Amino acid sequence: MKTIKSHDGHFSRCEWLINNAEGFVLDVGCENKKLFPDLIPGKPIPKEVNKKVESVIALDILPLKFPDFIQAKASFLPFKDYTFDTVVLGDILEHLHLPLFGITEATRVSKNKVLISVPNEWEWSPDKRPFETTYHLHFFDLTKLTELLIQAGSYSWETIRIEGGGWSFFCVEIKKS
């Protein structure tokens, strides 16, 4: 497995998600459009955003208010099969009661690929570890993540580790074509 070292692993995993997305994108668990904040209908895509991204639909369980937002659960996506070129699951699986459903739904509505990032909290510096919080329901190591991908019947995938600044994340690209 390839490891990317940076000064800030948290920022670098966001950058990886953005740089690997393409076409019509569904950002699941969008958290106020943090990954694609400037992609607003009718406005040009900023230079710092990946030029391969044409448009983004943001989805979250919370009732957020901005253009192209849909309120829904990651485990029950309200779209037809093969609707999006890319589906992004950026730091969402650890919050889901059933992360398996999050992956299977994302692969169902994706034509080409699913991009996933999950925190590798076992390798975070002690001051960043949230193991005693209630908002992370799952803690992924490489074995647990791989077992989940196999259980989801995922196509082929590539996993990389991004580290830096006391953070560590696993990033996965599930390739459907």
C-alpha positions as CSV (number, residue, x, y, z in Angstrom):
1,M,0.0,0.0,0.0
2,K,1.2,3.4,-1.0
3,T,1.7,6.0,1.8
4,I,1.6,9.7,1.2
5,K,3.3,11.9,3.8
6,S,2.3,15.5,4.2
7,H,2.4,18.3,6.7
8,D,-1.3,18.0,7.3
9,G,-2.9,14.6,6.6
10,H,-6.4,16.0,7.2
11,F,-6.1,18.6,4.5
12,S,-4.3,16.1,2.2
13,R,-7.1,13.5,2.3
14,C,-9.5,16.3,1.3
15,E,-7.2,17.2,-1.6
16,W,-7.0,13.5,-2.6
17,L,-10.8,13.3,-2.7
18,I,-11.2,16.5,-4.8
19,N,-8.4,15.6,-7.2
20,N,-9.7,12.1,-7.9
21,A,-13.4,13.1,-8.4
22,E,-14.6,13.6,-11.9
23,G,-17.8,14.3,-13.9
24,F,-21.1,14.5,-12.1
25,V,-20.3,14.0,-8.4
26,L,-22.4,13.1,-5.4
27,D,-20.8,14.3,-2.2
28,V,-22.4,12.1,0.6
29,G,-22.1,13.6,4.1
30,C,-21.2,16.9,2.5
31,E,-21.0,18.8,5.8
32,N,-21.8,22.3,4.4
33,K,-20.0,21.5,1.1
34,K,-16.5,21.6,2.7
35,L,-15.0,19.6,-0.2
36,F,-16.6,21.5,-3.0
37,P,-17.6,24.9,-1.5
38,D,-17.4,27.0,-4.7
39,L,-19.3,24.7,-7.0
40,I,-22.6,26.7,-7.2
41,P,-24.9,26.4,-10.2
42,G,-24.2,29.2,-12.8
43,K,-20.8,30.1,-11.4
44,P,-17.5,29.0,-13.1
45,I,-15.4,26.3,-11.3
46,P,-12.5,28.0,-9.4
47,K,-9.0,27.3,-10.6
48,E,-8.1,25.4,-7.4
49,V,-10.8,22.9,-7.9
50,N,-10.2,19.8,-10.0
51,K,-11.2,20.7,-13.6
52,K,-12.5,17.2,-14.2
53,V,-15.5,17.9,-11.9
54,E,-18.5,19.2,-13.9
55,S,-21.0,19.6,-11.1
56,V,-21.7,18.4,-7.5
57,I,-24.9,17.3,-5.7
58,A,-24.4,17.6,-1.9
59,L,-26.2,15.1,0.4
60,D,-26.4,15.0,4.1
61,I,-28.7,13.7,6.8
62,L,-28.8,17.2,8.3
63,P,-31.1,19.8,6.9
64,L,-28.6,22.2,5.2
65,K,-29.6,25.1,3.1
66,F,-27.7,25.8,-0.1
67,P,-28.1,25.1,-3.9
68,D,-28.0,21.5,-5.1
69,F,-28.5,20.0,-1.6
70,I,-30.6,16.9,-0.9
71,Q,-31.4,15.7,2.6
72,A,-31.2,11.9,2.8
73,K,-29.4,9.0,4.5
74,A,-26.2,7.6,3.0
75,S,-27.6,4.1,3.5
76,F,-30.7,4.8,1.4
77,L,-29.7,7.1,-1.5
78,P,-32.8,8.5,-3.4
79,F,-31.3,8.1,-6.9
80,K,-31.5,5.6,-9.8
81,D,-28.7,3.2,-10.5
82,Y,-25.6,4.7,-12.3
83,T,-26.7,8.3,-11.8
84,F,-23.3,9.8,-10.9
85,D,-19.8,9.5,-12.4
86,T,-18.2,9.7,-8.9
87,V,-19.6,9.2,-5.5
88,V,-17.6,10.6,-2.6
89,L,-17.8,9.2,0.9
90,G,-15.4,11.5,2.7
91,D,-15.2,10.6,6.4
92,I,-18.7,9.3,6.6
93,L,-18.5,5.6,7.1
94,E,-17.3,5.8,10.7
95,H,-20.6,7.7,11.5
96,L,-23.0,5.2,10.0
97,H,-24.7,2.5,12.0
98,L,-24.3,0.2,9.0
99,P,-21.3,1.4,6.9
100,L,-21.8,-1.6,4.6
101,F,-25.0,-0.1,3.3
102,G,-23.2,3.2,2.7
103,I,-20.7,1.5,0.4
104,T,-23.3,-0.6,-1.4
105,E,-25.6,2.4,-2.0
106,A,-22.6,4.5,-3.3
107,T,-21.5,1.8,-5.7
108,R,-25.2,1.3,-6.9
109,V,-25.6,5.0,-7.9
110,S,-22.1,5.4,-9.3
111,K,-21.2,4.8,-12.9
112,N,-17.4,4.8,-12.6
113,K,-16.0,5.1,-9.2
114,V,-16.5,5.6,-5.5
115,L,-14.0,7.6,-3.4
116,I,-13.8,6.8,0.3
117,S,-11.8,8.3,3.1
118,V,-11.9,7.0,6.7
119,P,-9.8,8.0,9.7
120,N,-7.1,5.6,10.7
121,E,-7.4,6.8,14.3
122,W,-5.2,4.0,15.6
123,E,-2.2,5.9,14.2
124,W,-3.3,9.4,15.2
125,S,-1.2,11.3,17.7
126,P,-2.7,11.0,21.2
127,D,-4.1,14.6,21.3
128,K,-6.2,13.9,18.2
129,R,-7.7,10.5,19.1
130,P,-11.5,10.6,19.5
131,F,-11.9,7.1,20.8
132,E,-14.0,8.3,23.7
133,T,-16.4,10.4,21.7
134,T,-19.9,9.2,20.7
135,Y,-19.9,10.6,17.1
136,H,-17.6,7.8,15.7
137,L,-19.4,4.5,15.7
138,H,-16.6,2.6,13.9
139,F,-12.8,2.7,14.1
140,F,-11.1,1.4,11.0
141,D,-7.8,-0.2,10.6
142,L,-6.7,-1.7,7.3
143,T,-8.1,-5.2,8.1
144,K,-11.5,-3.9,9.0
145,L,-11.7,-1.6,6.0
146,T,-10.7,-4.4,3.6
147,E,-13.2,-6.8,5.1
148,L,-15.9,-4.2,4.7
149,L,-15.0,-3.7,1.0
150,I,-15.1,-7.4,0.4
151,Q,-18.4,-7.8,2.2
152,A,-19.8,-5.0,0.0
153,G,-18.9,-7.0,-3.1
154,S,-16.8,-4.0,-4.3
155,Y,-15.2,-4.2,-7.7
156,S,-11.5,-3.6,-7.8
157,W,-10.1,-1.0,-5.5
158,E,-6.9,0.7,-4.5
159,T,-6.1,1.9,-0.9
160,I,-3.6,4.5,0.1
161,R,-2.6,5.8,3.5
162,I,-2.3,9.6,4.0
163,E,-0.3,10.8,7.0
164,G,0.9,14.0,8.5
165,G,0.5,16.5,11.3
166,G,-0.6,13.7,13.7
167,W,-3.4,12.5,11.4
168,S,-3.7,9.3,9.4
169,F,-6.4,8.3,6.9
170,F,-7.1,5.5,4.5
171,C,-8.3,6.6,1.1
172,V,-9.9,4.1,-1.3
173,E,-10.9,4.4,-4.9
174,I,-13.4,1.7,-5.9
175,K,-13.2,1.3,-9.7
176,K,-16.3,0.1,-11.5
177,S,-15.0,0.2,-15.1
